[in-house]
Amino acid sequence: MVCDDESDQSYNGAAFGLLHHIARVRLAAQRLSVIDATNLETRARRRLLRIASDNKVPSVAIAFDLPFEKCLERNLARAERVVDEDVIALHAARFEWAMARLRFEGYARVYVLNEANLNDTVIERIGN
């Protein structure tokens, strides 16, 4: 929405500003809001948690804990933009640190999907 090239990282601030604005508006209206982002930094997750808390709605984290080799394989199979391997390696390293903190950050629930349960997992919305 902000830039026509998703690999152009110079627009990250504007893109996440827009994301946070949309999340605030949707949550204020009590609308389901799914944020699909890497969110490996505590600071990024904290902002989203604050937006949910301000609107008195629970936050749920879903983490995809897949082997590094599987991530590389899936990356190469992408039809669109392929991410550099060094970026995936950096994310894999940060993921371990993020996982250690995730359960203590204030989420109502934390779900971890891995190779054993990924294909059998069904996500359903309950309640309103």
C-alpha positions in Angstrom: 0.0 0.0 0.0 2.8 2.4 0.8 5.4 1.3 -1.8 5.1 -0.9 -4.9 8.3 -2.7 -4.1 8.1 -4.9 -1.0 11.9 -5.3 -0.9 12.4 -1.5 -0.5 13.1 -1.4 3.2 13.2 2.5 3.2 9.4 2.5 3.5 9.3 0.3 6.6 8.4 3.1 9.0 5.6 4.4 6.9 4.3 0.8 6.2 4.3 -0.1 9.9 2.7 3.2 10.8 -0.1 2.5 8.4 -0.4 -1.1 9.8 -0.7 0.2 13.4 -3.3 2.8 12.3 -5.4 0.2 10.6 -5.1 -2.2 13.6 -6.2 0.6 16.0 -9.2 1.4 13.8 -10.2 -2.2 13.4 -9.7 -3.1 17.1 -11.6 0.0 18.2 -14.5 -1.4 16.1 -14.0 -4.8 17.8 -13.0 -6.3 14.4 -10.8 -9.4 14.1 -7.3 -8.2 13.1 -4.6 -10.6 11.9 -1.1 -9.1 11.7 1.1 -11.3 9.4 4.6 -10.1 10.1 7.9 -11.5 11.1 7.9 -9.5 14.4 11.2 -10.8 15.7 11.9 -7.7 17.7 10.3 -7.3 21.1 9.7 -3.6 20.4 7.5 -4.4 17.4 5.5 -6.9 19.3 5.1 -4.6 22.3 3.5 -1.9 20.1 0.9 -4.4 18.7 0.2 -5.7 22.2 -0.3 -2.1 23.4 -2.8 -1.4 20.6 -4.8 -4.6 21.5 -4.7 -3.7 25.3 -5.8 -0.2 24.6 -8.9 -1.7 22.9 -9.4 -4.3 25.6 -9.0 -7.3 23.2 -6.8 -10.3 23.7 -3.7 -10.9 21.6 -2.7 -14.3 20.3 0.7 -15.2 18.9 1.2 -17.9 16.3 4.9 -18.8 15.8 6.1 -21.0 12.9 9.0 -23.1 14.3 10.4 -24.7 11.2 13.9 -26.0 10.5 16.3 -23.6 8.9 16.7 -26.0 5.9 12.9 -26.1 5.4 12.7 -22.3 5.4 15.4 -22.2 2.7 13.6 -24.8 0.7 10.3 -23.0 0.9 12.0 -19.7 0.1 13.5 -21.1 -3.1 10.1 -22.4 -4.1 8.4 -19.0 -3.9 6.8 -17.7 -7.1 7.6 -14.1 -6.3 10.4 -12.5 -4.4 13.1 -14.8 -3.0 14.8 -13.6 0.2 18.6 -13.8 0.5 19.8 -16.8 2.5 21.7 -14.5 4.9 18.5 -12.7 5.8 16.8 -16.0 6.6 19.8 -17.1 8.7 19.5 -13.8 10.7 15.8 -14.3 11.2 16.4 -17.9 12.3 18.9 -16.7 14.9 16.5 -14.0 16.1 13.6 -16.4 16.2 15.2 -18.5 19.0 15.6 -15.4 21.1 12.1 -14.3 20.4 10.6 -17.7 21.3 12.3 -17.5 24.7 10.5 -14.3 25.5 7.1 -14.7 23.7 5.3 -16.5 26.6 6.2 -13.7 29.0 5.0 -10.8 26.9 1.3 -10.7 27.8 -0.4 -12.8 25.0 -3.6 -14.5 25.9 -2.3 -17.6 24.1 0.9 -18.5 22.2 0.7 -21.3 19.6 3.8 -22.8 18.1 3.4 -24.6 14.8 6.1 -27.0 13.7 6.6 -29.7 11.1 4.8 -32.2 13.3 1.6 -30.2 13.6 1.6 -27.6 10.8 -0.4 -29.5 8.2 -3.0 -30.7 10.7 -3.6 -27.4 12.4 -7.0 -25.7 12.0 -7.5 -22.2 13.1 -11.1 -21.2 14.0 -12.5 -18.0 15.3 -14.6 -18.4 18.4 -16.8 -15.9 20.0 -17.9 -12.8 18.1 
